[in-house]
């Protein structure tokens, strides 16, 4: 393991996370962090030569649909409900002098 988790690191992480940890919680957090780093070290032992990098565990491609206009231009219909309109826009009373 490259990094040894000590009280200084636990204190620093607690400050970053805005946590007020008791001594027992600090001890438990240190043990948990050490176990996580040991697991990462174990993963680093795997031979990944010939394995292509991937961004997702499933072989998927772009699942987004193309943008298609389904309702068309309804500006005339919407403006027909306006009490006043001018140049194909809603006309409202002036609010700023």
N, C-alpha and C positions, 0 to 999 in steps of 0.2 A: 504494500500500500504506500503510495507516494506521499500522502498527506496524513499526518497524525492529528486526530481531533483532540484538542485540549480545551481547557476551561476558557482560554482567551478566545478561541474560535466560537465556542458555544455562546459566550457573552456577546460577541460581535453579531452573530446571526440573530440572537435575541433582540438586540438593539435594532437591527435592520427590519425585523418582523414586528417590531413594537410589542414584544412580549415581555412580561414580567414573570420569569420562571423561578420556581423554588429550586433549592439545591437538588432535591430528588428529581424534579423535571429536567434539570440541566444534565444530570447523570444519565437519565433515560434517553434524552435527545442525543447525547454524545454516543451512547451505545448504538442507537438507531442510525446515526450518520456513519459510524464506523462500519456497520453491517452493509449499508448502501455502497460505500466506497469499496469494500471487499468484493461485493457482487460485480461492480463495474470492472475491477481488476480481473475477476474471473472471466468476464465477457471479453476482455482484451486478449485473453489467451487463445481465443478461437481463431482458427485459420480461415480468413475470409478472402483469400486470394481467389480470383475467378468469380467472385460474387459481385454482381452489378449493384451499384448503389440504387436505392429506391426511396421514394417519398411516402409510400403507402404499402401496407402489407398485402393488399389485393391488387391484382393486375387490372387496373381500370384506366380508361382514357377519359377525355373531357366528357362530362355528363351534362353539360349545359346545353340548353336548346337555343336555336337561333331566334333572334328577335323578329317577331312577325306582328304586323298591325292587324288586329282583329276587329276593332270597333271603328276604324276610319276617322275622318274629320267630322266631328259633331259640333263645331264651333257655332254654326248657324242655329242649330237646335238649342244650344245652351244660351246663346244671346237672345233668342226669342223670349226667354223668361225674364230678361233684364228690363227694369222700368225705363232705363234710358241707355242708349248706345251711340257711339260715334266712331267711325272708321273701323268697324268690326271689333270694337273693344267696349267693355263696360264703361259707362260714364257715371262718375260719382261726384258728389259735391266737393268743392275745394275745402280742405281742412287747414291749410297753411296760408297765411297772408304774406 
